[in-house]
């Protein structure tokens, strides 16, 4: 930017210097009898005036470009601020969900619980029923969320599905495999929805 302004200033200075020289020489030759010293004075004066006015125009140009650049930067910052506020107020932006306590999970509407909270609700329920409960879940759980151990010592694999759609036969079959992997005697599916016809036909809902 500085080099551009300097080059423009030099061009303006050259043009002004040429105009001053031409104008001064026109005056010098139009008035007969002037001393030759006026001739050199006109030349030097034209050079000085050209430099002075060229420098003034260069500084003015720099100030105007700097002002435009500052205005543009301010507009960009203002635009980014507006976008940030809009994003913050946008319903599509996900905000961290506050973890519910056990008491809140027990009192909450089941339909509003997340899958993890629903699993926790069932864990609390089976503990209240006298079972020892082990949380499984996660990768490689083979559709087993909880493993219950009763007083008799046998284990039960439990899959929790807080779904709106019906539970399909594929879930039933995977839980059957998970029961064997975890060495369980029985397997249950707890869901807020229902089962498809194929799932019901798989040992009538039993695994």
N, C-alpha and C positions, 0 to 999 in steps of 0.2 A: 504494500500500500504506500509506504514512504517513498519507494523508488518511483512509483507511478506518479505520485504528486510532484516529486522533484522534476521528473521529465516534463510533465505538463507545465510546471513553473518555468522551466528553461525555455520551452517553446513560446510561452507568453512573453517572456523577457526579450527573446530574439525579435518577436513580431513588434513589440512596443519600441524596442530600440531602433528597428528599421523605420518605423513610422516617425519617431522623433527625429531621426537623422534626415529623412526625406523632408519632413516639415521644416526643420531648421535650415537645411540647405536651400529650400525654396525661399525662405525669408532672407537668407544671406545674399542670394543672387538677385533677389528682387530689389534690394536696396543697394544701389551703386555707391562705391566709395568706402564701404566698411573695411576696417582693418583686418588683415589675415588672421589675427589672433582670435577674431570672432568665429572663424571657420573651425579652428581646433577646439574652441570652447563649446561650439555646437556639437561637435563629435563626442567630446568627453561628457558633456551634459546629457546627451541622448543615451549614452551607454549607462550612466548612473541612474537616470530616470527609468530606463528600461528595467534595470536590476531591481530598483526599489518597487515599482509597480508590479513587476513579475513576482517578487517575494510576497507582496501583500496579497495578490490573488492566490498564490500557492497556499499561504496560511489560511485564507478564507475557505479554499476548497477542502483543506484538511479538516477544518472545524465542521464543515457541512457534512462531509462523509462520516466523520466520527459521530456526529449527532444522529445521522441516519442509522449507523451501525448500532448505537446504543438503543435507539427506538426499536429496532428490529429485535435485539436481544431481549429487551423488556417485554415485547409482544410474545416472543417464544416462551419466556418464563411464565408469563401470565396464562398462556395457552396450556402449558404443562401443569400449572397449578389447578386450572379449571378441570383438566382431564383427571387429575389425581382426586379432586373432590367428587367428580362424577363417578369415578370408579369406586370410591369409598362408599358412595350412596347407592351404587347400583345393586339391585337384588341378586345379580348373578355372581357377585363376589362372595366367596365363601368365608365366613367368619369362624374362628375356632369354636367348637362346640364344648360347652362346659360339661365336665364329667359329673354324672349324677351319683349321689350317694346311694347306699343300699336302701335307706328309708325313702328317698325320692323315687327309686326304681319300683319299690313295692306299691307306692301310692299312685304312680303314674298310669295313664291310659296306655294299655299294651300297644295300641295302634301307633302311638307316638314314639315308642322306643326304637333305638337302633338295633341292628342285629346283635351287636356285642352286649348291649344292655338287656336284650331279651334273654340271651344266654345266661347272663348274671341273675336275672329274675328266676329262671328255672333252677339255677344252682342253689339259690336261697330257698326255693320251694322244697327241693329234694333234701337239703340239709335239715329243714324243718320236719321233714317226714322221717328222719332218722338215718338217712343214708350218709355215707362218707363220699364226698364228691371230688373228682379230679377233673380240672379243666384241661381240655386237649386243644382243639381248634388249630388254626394256622395252617401252614403249608404241610401237605402230607398227612392230614388228619383222617383221611379216608372217610369223610362225611361223619366223623365222630366229634361232637363238641364237648360232651361230658361223659365221664365214666363213673357210674354209681356202684358203690359196694355196700351190699346189705349186711345185716347182722349174721345171715347165714354164710356169708363169705363169697357168694357168687357175684359176678360183675355184669353190669348192664350198660351197653353203649347207647348214648342218647344223641340224636341230631335235632337241633332247634332251628325251626324255619318260621321267622316272622314275615310271611309272604302274603301278598294279595292273590297271586295266581296259585292254582292248585299244585301240589307236590306231585311230580311225575314218577314213573316207574324207574327211571335212571337213578334217582336219589335213593330209592328203596334198595336197588341192586347194589349200589356203591356202599350203602350202609351195611348190607349183608357181608360184603367183603371186609369192611372196616371192623365189624364184630369179630370176624375170625382173626384179623391182624392183631387186634388188641386182646384177644383171648377172652372174649365176653360170652356169657351164657345166653344172653338175650339182647335184643336191640329195640329201641323205641324211637319213634319220630314224633316230636311235639311241634305242632304248627297252628298258626292263627287262621289258616285257610282251610283247604280240604285236599282230598286226594283224587287224582285222575282215575278213570275206570281201570286202566291198565295197572296202576299202583294198587288199587283195591283188590284186583284179581291175583296179585302176588301174595299168595297165602293169606288172602282176606285181610290185608293190612299188617300181617305179621311178617317178620323177617326171619 
